[in-house]
Amino acid sequence: MTFETFEKLAEAPQGASPLLVALWYEKRGDWDHAHDIAQDIETPAGSWVHGYLHWQEGDLWNADYWYRRAGRTRPNTSAAEEWGNIVRFLLKD
């Protein structure tokens, strides 16, 4: 699946990784559902998504904690750009 296809999906992606599903829900305004998915995935990518979600929530301390767990630093970009970066990364896996 391409980034452009993923971005335009009208329904949650079938067969996609849980992290992609979480990001799909977040993009459509369902932060709680996205967080419920991401918080249970204990991988660097899961921590990255979890950090991004807390950034979106405005909980920067918590976001930074999860970014560190992912081996990353919260970027100095827009959240929309970060969402795209994470989705593109996950689509390549």
Secondary structure, 3 states (H helix, E strand, C coil): CCHHHHHHCCCCCCCCCHHHHHHHHHHCCCHHHHHHHHCCCCCHHHHHHHHHHHHHHCCHHHHHHHHHHCCCCCCCCCHHHHHHHHHHHHHHC
